[in-house]
Amino acid sequence: MRAAVLAARQRQRDRFGEKKTMLNARMGPRLIRQHCPLDTASELVLKQAMGELGLSARAHDKVLRVARTIADIEGSSAIKSEHVAEAVQYRQLDRQQ
């Protein structure tokens, strides 16, 4: 797992280059739009979660940051619907605490 996390962090550094933002967790809305494009299936999962869970715009961005990180850990250049679904599950856990 350590190797996967280190590789994901390197992907993030490569993605952001010399910018101040070096980690997905620090992406602002503009960078989220730029680096977290979703395919149709992923958008559907996120929209459904937004509606059913009543997530705010801020929560929407948090889910995308986490989904981007999950994709990075898996070595995927694209965020897939399963990444979004997993990120939504983590968000639900946060809300239960």
Backbone as a chain_set.jsonl record, in Angstrom:
{"seq": "MRAAVLAARQRQRDRFGEKKTMLNARMGPRLIRQHCPLDTASELVLKQAMGELGLSARAHDKVLRVARTIADIEGSSAIKSEHVAEAVQYRQLDRQQ", "coords": {"N": [[0.837, -1.184, 0.0], [1.973, 1.207, 0.737], [3.738, 1.723, -1.374], [1.899, 2.151, -3.431], [0.643, 4.484, -2.553], [2.794, 6.285, -2.529], [3.374, 6.285, -5.273], [0.979, 7.396, -6.209], [1.124, 9.954, -5.092], [3.297, 10.914, -6.51], [2.202, 10.99, -9.077], [0.398, 13.043, -8.668], [2.129, 15.206, -8.14], [3.385, 15.317, -10.623], [1.195, 15.991, -12.21], [0.483, 18.57, -11.332], [2.811, 19.984, -11.586], [4.915, 22.766, -11.402], [3.213, 24.316, -9.984], [1.63, 25.899, -7.144], [-0.209, 24.257, -5.893], [0.065, 21.001, -4.903], [-1.076, 18.667, -4.192], [-4.021, 16.627, -4.505], [-5.914, 17.218, -2.554], [-5.69, 19.912, -2.145], [-6.77, 21.206, -4.295], [-8.514, 23.817, -5.853], [-11.767, 25.057, -6.943], [-11.439, 25.701, -9.729], [-9.22, 24.139, -10.516], [-10.239, 21.642, -9.936], [-12.274, 21.397, -11.866], [-10.623, 21.321, -14.079], [-8.919, 19.063, -13.716], [-10.498, 16.91, -13.014], [-12.298, 15.572, -14.872], [-15.367, 13.978, -15.782], [-16.793, 10.961, -17.043], [-19.84, 9.965, -18.704], [-21.133, 7.942, -17.166], [-19.916, 8.255, -14.662], [-20.679, 10.868, -14.021], [-23.409, 10.464, -13.756], [-23.531, 8.792, -11.478], [-22.545, 10.577, -9.552], [-24.425, 12.709, -9.699], [-26.725, 11.354, -8.907], [-26.045, 10.666, -6.292], [-25.771, 13.224, -5.197], [-28.411, 14.12, -5.301], [-29.847, 12.156, -3.778], [-28.517, 12.139, -1.315], [-28.455, 14.752, -0.632], [-26.223, 16.43, -0.985], [-24.013, 19.203, -0.712], [-22.643, 21.873, -2.797], [-20.046, 22.208, -2.024], [-19.505, 19.71, -0.855], [-19.725, 18.192, -3.142], [-17.395, 18.963, -4.544], [-15.505, 17.963, -2.752], [-15.976, 15.22, -2.941], [-15.174, 14.81, -5.583], [-12.428, 15.425, -5.388], [-11.542, 13.334, -3.731], [-12.267, 11.128, -5.309], [-10.543, 11.559, -7.473], [-8.116, 11.079, -6.189], [-8.42, 8.377, -5.477], [-8.49, 7.253, -8.04], [-5.875, 7.934, -8.794], [-4.389, 6.344, -7.001], [-5.037, 3.843, -7.95], [-3.765, 3.998, -10.321], [-5.006, 5.013, -12.526], [-5.664, 7.173, -15.219], [-8.043, 8.368, -15.725], [-11.043, 9.331, -14.037], [-13.241, 7.006, -12.886], [-16.571, 5.571, -12.768], [-16.706, 3.825, -10.594], [-14.765, 4.869, -8.93], [-15.9, 7.288, -8.188], [-18.182, 6.334, -6.868], [-17.001, 5.019, -4.69], [-15.805, 7.204, -3.41], [-18.088, 8.647, -2.696], [-19.16, 6.89, -0.829], [-17.244, 7.136, 1.222], [-17.755, 9.767, 1.898], [-20.304, 9.533, 2.976], [-19.682, 8.118, 5.292], [-18.271, 10.09, 6.662], [-20.33, 11.85, 7.262], [-21.808, 10.43, 9.097], [-20.452, 10.53, 11.429]], "CA": [[0.0, 0.0, 0.0], [2.877, 2.358, 0.793], [4.231, 1.973, -2.734], [0.785, 2.714, -4.21], [0.439, 5.87, -2.101], [3.929, 7.078, -3.037], [3.176, 6.443, -6.718], [-0.135, 8.341, -6.396], [1.636, 11.301, -4.788], [4.148, 11.322, -7.628], [1.281, 11.359, -10.162], [-0.144, 14.362, -8.341], [3.202, 16.19, -8.367], [3.555, 15.427, -12.076], [0.013, 16.663, -12.743], [0.457, 19.984, -10.985], [4.069, 20.604, -11.989], [5.515, 23.783, -10.539], [2.169, 25.114, -9.341], [1.581, 25.873, -5.683], [-0.986, 23.079, -5.528], [0.83, 19.794, -5.176], [-1.884, 17.513, -3.818], [-5.432, 16.723, -4.876], [-6.671, 17.804, -1.45], [-5.579, 21.371, -2.174], [-7.328, 21.753, -5.526], [-9.655, 24.715, -5.781], [-12.796, 24.738, -7.937], [-10.92, 25.77, -11.108], [-8.38, 22.964, -10.753], [-11.12, 20.467, -9.932], [-12.877, 21.322, -13.208], [-9.572, 21.002, -15.045], [-8.274, 17.774, -13.512], [-11.45, 15.869, -12.608], [-13.402, 15.379, -15.82], [-16.116, 12.741, -15.565], [-17.531, 10.422, -18.175], [-21.289, 9.982, -18.483], [-21.492, 7.051, -16.062], [-19.438, 8.872, -13.414], [-21.554, 12.012, -13.764], [-24.692, 9.936, -13.298], [-23.346, 8.351, -10.093], [-22.402, 11.763, -8.711], [-25.709, 13.415, -9.664], [-27.65, 10.562, -8.099], [-25.629, 10.823, -4.892], [-26.097, 14.595, -4.803], [-29.856, 14.192, -5.069], [-30.303, 11.272, -2.71], [-27.884, 12.47, -0.033], [-28.563, 16.18, -0.384], [-24.873, 16.98, -0.851], [-23.818, 20.602, -1.117], [-21.628, 22.092, -3.832], [-18.759, 21.97, -1.365], [-19.367, 18.258, -0.746], [-19.503, 17.752, -4.524], [-15.975, 19.14, -4.821], [-14.755, 17.027, -1.901], [-16.118, 13.886, -3.538], [-14.325, 14.768, -6.773], [-11.018, 15.351, -4.956], [-11.294, 11.978, -3.233], [-12.336, 10.236, -6.471], [-9.29, 11.76, -8.217], [-7.073, 10.402, -5.427], [-8.648, 6.933, -5.631], [-8.022, 6.93, -9.391], [-4.41, 8.007, -8.777], [-3.877, 5.168, -6.293], [-5.206, 2.705, -8.857], [-2.962, 4.216, -11.526], [-5.907, 5.363, -13.62], [-5.618, 8.585, -15.598], [-9.429, 8.85, -15.749], [-11.911, 9.015, -12.905], [-14.295, 6.099, -13.338], [-17.763, 5.589, -11.916], [-16.427, 3.129, -9.331], [-14.0, 5.792, -8.09], [-16.881, 8.238, -7.651], [-19.024, 5.605, -5.913], [-16.213, 4.808, -3.475], [-15.659, 8.511, -2.76], [-19.387, 8.957, -2.091], [-19.269, 6.062, 0.38], [-16.427, 7.768, 2.255], [-18.471, 10.974, 2.302], [-21.385, 9.098, 3.861], [-19.07, 7.788, 6.575], [-17.983, 11.374, 7.325], [-21.574, 12.449, 7.742], [-22.335, 9.641, 10.203], [-19.668, 10.785, 12.647]], "C": [[0.889, 1.257, 0.0], [3.375, 2.725, -0.604], [3.141, 2.614, -3.597], [0.547, 4.173, -3.84], [1.563, 6.766, -2.611], [3.805, 7.314, -4.538], [2.049, 7.44, -7.004], [0.324, 9.768, -6.126], [2.526, 11.806, -5.915], [3.291, 11.729, -8.822], [0.715, 12.752, -9.927], [0.903, 15.446, -8.567], [3.425, 16.409, -9.852], [2.4, 16.21, -12.699], [0.085, 18.169, -12.524], [1.752, 20.707, -11.326], [4.585, 21.577, -10.946], [4.478, 24.652, -9.826], [2.235, 24.965, -7.827], [0.844, 24.634, -5.178], [-0.17, 21.845, -5.887], [0.053, 18.525, -4.859], [-3.337, 17.725, -4.226], [-6.253, 17.426, -3.805], [-6.655, 19.329, -1.475], [-6.127, 22.003, -3.45], [-8.51, 22.665, -5.217], [-10.646, 24.354, -6.879], [-12.289, 24.746, -9.385], [-10.079, 24.546, -11.444], [-9.194, 21.674, -10.746], [-11.752, 20.308, -11.308], [-11.851, 20.875, -14.245], [-9.08, 19.557, -14.931], [-9.208, 16.634, -13.118], [-12.61, 15.73, -13.592], [-14.061, 14.015, -15.583], [-16.751, 12.278, -16.863], [-19.017, 10.384, -17.787], [-21.693, 9.132, -17.282], [-21.086, 7.651, -14.716], [-20.304, 10.059, -13.03], [-22.888, 11.552, -13.208], [-24.608, 9.491, -11.838], [-23.297, 9.554, -9.162], [-23.719, 12.534, -8.597], [-26.724, 12.676, -8.789], [-27.322, 10.708, -6.615], [-25.982, 12.216, -4.38], [-27.573, 14.705, -4.447], [-30.313, 13.386, -3.871], [-29.76, 11.662, -1.344], [-27.966, 13.948, 0.314], [-27.203, 16.839, -0.182], [-24.807, 18.409, -1.363], [-22.792, 20.681, -2.246], [-20.234, 21.844, -3.265], [-18.484, 20.472, -1.227], [-19.102, 17.641, -2.116], [-18.021, 17.831, -4.858], [-15.118, 18.191, -3.99], [-14.807, 15.616, -2.473], [-15.217, 13.774, -4.764], [-12.845, 14.694, -6.413], [-10.665, 13.932, -4.511], [-11.326, 10.981, -4.389], [-11.063, 10.339, -7.307], [-8.144, 11.033, -7.519], [-7.204, 8.889, -5.542], [-8.16, 6.486, -7.014], [-6.49, 6.948, -9.451], [-3.805, 6.779, -8.106], [-3.974, 3.926, -7.174], [-4.378, 2.84, -10.129], [-3.789, 4.557, -12.744], [-5.811, 6.853, -13.937], [-7.019, 9.203, -15.599], [-10.145, 8.465, -14.46], [-13.069, 8.181, -13.451], [-15.462, 6.135, -12.354], [-17.52, 4.878, -10.589], [-15.597, 3.987, -8.38], [-14.945, 6.79, -7.417], [-17.74, 7.556, -6.59], [-18.271, 5.372, -4.598], [-16.052, 6.118, -2.706], [-16.958, 8.927, -2.077], [-19.57, 8.147, -0.809], [-18.454, 6.657, 1.521], [-17.114, 9.022, 2.78], [-19.611, 10.621, 3.255], [-20.836, 8.747, 5.236], [-18.749, 9.06, 7.364], [-19.226, 11.977, 7.953], [-22.148, 11.715, 8.936], [-21.606, 9.928, 11.505], [-20.068, 12.05, 13.333]], "O": [[0.577, 2.245, -0.665], [3.423, 3.9, -0.965], [3.42, 3.508, -4.396], [0.28, 5.002, -4.71], [1.312, 7.879, -3.073], [4.095, 8.407, -5.024], [2.15, 8.238, -7.935], [-0.049, 10.689, -6.853], [2.509, 12.994, -6.239], [3.608, 12.7, -9.509], [0.569, 13.541, -10.861], [0.593, 16.497, -9.128], [3.628, 17.538, -10.298], [2.61, 17.004, -13.615], [-0.217, 18.949, -13.426], [1.776, 21.938, -11.35], [4.679, 21.253, -9.763], [4.833, 25.614, -9.144], [2.825, 24.019, -7.305], [1.222, 24.04, -4.168], [0.236, 21.67, -7.036], [0.479, 17.428, -5.219], [-3.82, 18.856, -4.287], [-7.191, 18.156, -4.124], [-7.526, 19.965, -0.88], [-5.967, 23.204, -3.664], [-9.387, 22.325, -4.424], [-10.393, 23.441, -7.665], [-12.674, 23.887, -10.178], [-10.207, 23.979, -12.529], [-8.876, 20.728, -11.466], [-11.767, 19.207, -11.86], [-12.178, 20.139, -15.176], [-8.851, 18.902, -15.948], [-8.755, 15.508, -12.909], [-13.773, 15.765, -13.191], [-13.399, 13.039, -15.232], [-17.191, 13.088, -17.68], [-19.383, 10.734, -16.665], [-22.512, 9.561, -16.469], [-21.834, 7.561, -13.743], [-20.628, 10.244, -11.857], [-23.436, 12.173, -12.297], [-25.508, 9.778, -11.049], [-23.932, 9.555, -8.107], [-24.087, 12.965, -7.504], [-27.478, 13.289, -8.033], [-28.219, 10.856, -5.786], [-26.443, 12.363, -3.248], [-27.941, 15.299, -3.434], [-31.081, 13.875, -3.043], [-30.452, 11.534, -0.333], [-27.594, 14.356, 1.414], [-27.045, 17.701, 0.683], [-25.473, 18.766, -2.335], [-22.159, 19.686, -2.601], [-19.355, 21.329, -3.956], [-17.363, 20.02, -1.456], [-18.343, 16.68, -2.233], [-17.45, 16.88, -5.392], [-14.114, 17.673, -4.478], [-13.803, 14.905, -2.486], [-14.566, 12.748, -4.96], [-12.087, 13.975, -7.064], [-9.616, 13.401, -4.874], [-10.491, 10.078, -4.442], [-10.558, 9.329, -7.796], [-7.294, 10.436, -8.18], [-6.201, 8.192, -5.69], [-7.494, 5.458, -7.137], [-5.88, 6.084, -10.081], [-2.815, 6.233, -8.591], [-3.097, 3.064, -7.143], [-4.299, 1.904, -10.924], [-3.326, 4.407, -13.875], [-5.87, 7.691, -13.038], [-7.162, 10.42, -15.488], [-9.886, 7.414, -13.874], [-13.781, 8.604, -14.362], [-15.344, 6.664, -11.249], [-18.067, 5.284, -9.563], [-15.71, 3.85, -7.161], [-14.805, 7.096, -6.233], [-17.999, 8.133, -5.534], [-18.845, 5.514, -3.519], [-16.153, 6.132, -1.479], [-16.926, 9.501, -0.988], [-20.079, 8.665, 0.185], [-18.914, 6.684, 2.663], [-17.059, 9.306, 3.976], [-19.851, 11.332, 4.23], [-21.469, 9.052, 6.247], [-18.93, 9.106, 8.581], [-19.173, 12.546, 9.044], [-22.898, 12.301, 9.717], [-22.107, 9.594, 12.579], [-19.499, 12.397, 14.369]]}, "num_chains": 1, "name": "protein.A"}
